[in-house]
Amino acid sequence: MKKSLYLLLAAATCFCLNLNAQVDTQDTGAMDIEPSAAALAGEPFKLDLNGDYVSNARVKNCPHMGNVVFATGSAELNFIYYYDLCYKEGAAVAFVYQQTYLNYSKNPFFNQKNFDTATLLFSTFTERLDDWQWRAQVAINFDDLPYWNFSDYMNYDILAWGRYAFYENLGLHIGFWVQTGMEFDRVYPIIGIDWKCGDWAINAVFPVDLSVVYTINDEWNIALAGRFIDQRHRAKRDEPVREAFWHYQSGGAELALNYNPIPTVSINVHGGYSFGGHLTICNQHYHRLSRLKLGDAPYGGAEIAVHF
């Protein structure tokens, strides 16, 4: 039943008529440092639906341990409640509901396959400093819905990201992304450049935007991009390993088609190949029980965003 949500979210984006991972709560294939023109033109709300499915990935370091299938789907409602036109400065709040599916075929640690997460996200952006664009956000993630246990199941994502306009068509990026909570702490630097030349744009900003984009016309563009999936969750208390913690990471390359029929609607469909990754499983105190090295696997997904 729950697994159908992932397929529904992906199918809805295809049928309903951006390579965007805001720290889309953990999928960094969709981040953008500045809000869309639609949001700043009087449409402060954004509804975003997206889904991704990574097919069977073989466990490489222990072949008899089976395969891993991963899928995720989310719905986000974002509201820009403050905007200063003079400084191009604003603040927003968003609510995100996410379902994640993890099927490790020979999992001795927990039987749970579906994980529900609610996220409350606060963000701000500004161009108050000359030649700089800055974005910051804090995401508070409530895992294991609907049985919330704040002390054991809350975690946080913190982002600070700046772009300096070095030349008219060249930008330099710096910043950091922090994951913390559930006895799991990571800090990733954000660093890189973006460059535009005619209809081409090259984004080499690790780890949030690695892409080469060709603009066909005002409505269509096509991109070759990298996608990094990074999620962590905690299983329920009544599993064989009580409150087991797992961390899934994978990276791949994809071909994406982006369509903007009108300024307030953006649609993305993408497909690619994951070049392996890792699934780490720990007990509730983050003592490692297993670290699985995953093989290559195809993946696909879609997204639709509507401003109003």
Secondary structure in CASP SS format (residue, H / E / C, confidence):
PFRMAT SS
TARGET T0000
AUTHOR 0000-0000-0000
METHOD secondary structure of the structure
MODEL  1
M C 1.00
K C 1.00
K H 1.00
S H 1.00
L H 1.00
Y H 1.00
L H 1.00
L H 1.00
L H 1.00
A H 1.00
A H 1.00
A H 1.00
T H 1.00
C H 1.00
F H 1.00
C C 1.00
L C 1.00
N C 1.00
L C 1.00
N C 1.00
A C 1.00
Q C 1.00
V C 1.00
D C 1.00
T C 1.00
Q C 1.00
D E 1.00
T C 1.00
G C 1.00
A C 1.00
M C 1.00
D C 1.00
I C 1.00
E C 1.00
P C 1.00
S C 1.00
A H 1.00
A H 1.00
A H 1.00
L H 1.00
A C 1.00
G C 1.00
E C 1.00
P C 1.00
F E 1.00
K E 1.00
L E 1.00
D E 1.00
L E 1.00
N E 1.00
G E 1.00
D E 1.00
Y E 1.00
V E 1.00
S E 1.00
N E 1.00
A E 1.00
R E 1.00
V E 1.00
K C 1.00
N C 1.00
C C 1.00
P H 1.00
H H 1.00
M H 1.00
G C 1.00
N E 1.00
V E 1.00
V E 1.00
F E 1.00
A E 1.00
T E 1.00
G E 1.00
S E 1.00
A E 1.00
E E 1.00
L E 1.00
N E 1.00
F E 1.00
I E 1.00
Y E 1.00
Y E 1.00
Y E 1.00
D E 1.00
L C 1.00
C C 1.00
Y C 1.00
K C 1.00
E E 1.00
G E 1.00
A E 1.00
A E 1.00
V E 1.00
A E 1.00
F E 1.00
V E 1.00
Y E 1.00
Q E 1.00
Q E 1.00
T E 1.00
Y E 1.00
L E 1.00
N E 1.00
Y E 1.00
S C 1.00
K C 1.00
N C 1.00
P C 1.00
F C 1.00
F C 1.00
N C 1.00
Q C 1.00
K C 1.00
N E 1.00
F E 1.00
D E 1.00
T E 1.00
A E 1.00
T E 1.00
L E 1.00
L E 1.00
F E 1.00
S E 1.00
T E 1.00
F E 1.00
T E 1.00
E C 1.00
R C 1.00
L C 1.00
D C 1.00
D C 1.00
W E 1.00
Q E 1.00
W E 1.00
R E 1.00
A E 1.00
Q E 1.00
V E 1.00
A E 1.00
I E 1.00
N E 1.00
F E 1.00
D E 1.00
D C 1.00
L C 1.00
P C 1.00
Y C 1.00
W C 1.00
N C 1.00
F H 1.00
S H 1.00
D H 1.00
Y H 1.00
M E 1.00
N E 1.00
Y E 1.00
D E 1.00
I E 1.00
L E 1.00
A E 1.00
W E 1.00
G E 1.00
R E 1.00
Y E 1.00
A E 1.00
F E 1.00
Y E 1.00
E C 1.00
N C 1.00
L E 1.00
G E 1.00
L E 1.00
H E 1.00
I E 1.00
G E 1.00
F E 1.00
W E 1.00
V E 1.00
Q E 1.00
T E 1.00
G E 1.00
M C 1.00
E C 1.00
F C 1.00
D C 1.00
R E 1.00
V E 1.00
Y E 1.00
P E 1.00
I E 1.00
I E 1.00
G E 1.00
I E 1.00
D E 1.00
W E 1.00
K E 1.00
C E 1.00
G C 1.00
D C 1.00
W E 1.00
A E 1.00
I E 1.00
N E 1.00
A E 1.00
V E 1.00
F E 1.00
P C 1.00
V C 1.00
D E 1.00
L E 1.00
S E 1.00
V E 1.00
V E 1.00
Y E 1.00
T E 1.00
I C 1.00
N C 1.00
D C 1.00
E C 1.00
W E 1.00
N E 1.00
I E 1.00
A E 1.00
L E 1.00
A E 1.00
G E 1.00
R E 1.00
F E 1.00
I E 1.00
D E 1.00
Q E 1.00
R E 1.00
H E 1.00
R E 1.00
A C 1.00
K C 1.00
R C 1.00
D C 1.00
E C 1.00
P C 1.00
V C 1.00
R C 1.00
E C 1.00
A C 1.00
F E 1.00
W E 1.00
H E 1.00
Y E 1.00
Q E 1.00
S E 1.00
G E 1.00
G E 1.00
A E 1.00
E E 1.00
L E 1.00
A E 1.00
L E 1.00
N E 1.00
Y E 1.00
N E 1.00
P E 1.00
I E 1.00
P C 1.00
T C 1.00
V E 1.00
S E 1.00
I E 1.00
N E 1.00
V E 1.00
H E 1.00
G E 1.00
G E 1.00
Y E 1.00
S E 1.00
F E 1.00
G E 1.00
G E 1.00
H E 1.00
L E 1.00
T E 1.00
I E 1.00
C E 1.00
N C 1.00
Q C 1.00
H C 1.00
Y C 1.00
H C 1.00
R E 1.00
L E 1.00
S E 1.00
R E 1.00
L E 1.00
K E 1.00
L E 1.00
G C 1.00
D C 1.00
A E 1.00
P E 1.00
Y E 1.00
G E 1.00
G E 1.00
A E 1.00
E E 1.00
I E 1.00
A E 1.00
V E 1.00
H E 1.00
F C 1.00
END
